[in-house]
Amino acid sequence: MLLSSVNGIFGGRAQANYAAENTFKDALAHHRIAHGQKAVSIDLGLMVAEGVVAENDSLLASMRRIGLLMDVTQEELIALLDYYCDPNLPLLSDVNAQIMVGIEMPSAVLAKGIVLHHSIRRPMFRHLFRIIPRTQRPYLRMQMAQSLIELRC
């Protein structure tokens, strides 16, 4: 079980080494599963109870302004650890070798009035633009359509 960060997916300013480390952990989990060994890489969003982000108010505020990351609590992390560290858990498929926790849906970011960060516009996240909660559909339909058009460009 490898604890990683969504930084390996989204990247971050002046953090290429940290992104590389997290991407390596993700690749290692895929490699182990491909060779019949148990593994999972958990890419965490904002850990708000422990760690560097939790200890630095200005860093936490800066990361929250981006709008893509949801808070991940210590209780949520412990629940993930309980599940994935279960010795009775069968070998995961390659699709489940890497999970992301703590990512906001683009519709939720737009509903907050925050401009979408460029990293969420990558083709691998295109499916997230098709998921709009019913309560937000009338308000966000035009914004989401514009974002999809920008994705295709």
C-alpha positions, 0 to 999 in steps of 0.5 A: 500500500503506497500513499501518494498525492494527486500532485503526481496527476496534476503537478504543481509549481516548483514541485517536479521532484515531488510529482515524480516521486508520486508518479513512481509510486503509482507506476510501482502499484501498476507494475506489482499488480501486472506481476501478480502481486498485491498493491494499491497507490492512494493519491490523496488530495488535501490532508487537512489534519496532518502534514505540511499543508495542515501545518501551513495556513498560507499553503492550505489557503493557496491550495484551496483557492485552486478549487480542485482539491477537497479536504481529506480528513484523518478519519477518511484516511484511516478508513482507506487504510483499514480497507486496503490493508485488509489481508483478505482483500483479493488482488486488485485489477490494474484499473484499481491499482491507483485511486484518487481521493479528494478531487472536486468535480468541475461542476462544483468548482464552477458553482463556487465561482472559481475558474477551472485550473488548466490541469483539470482540462486534460483529456483524461478528465473529460468524463468529469465534465459530463457529471453534473448534479441535478441541483446545479444543471440549469446554472452550470450548463453553459459554463460546462459546455464552454469548458468542453469546447475549450478541452477540444481545442 
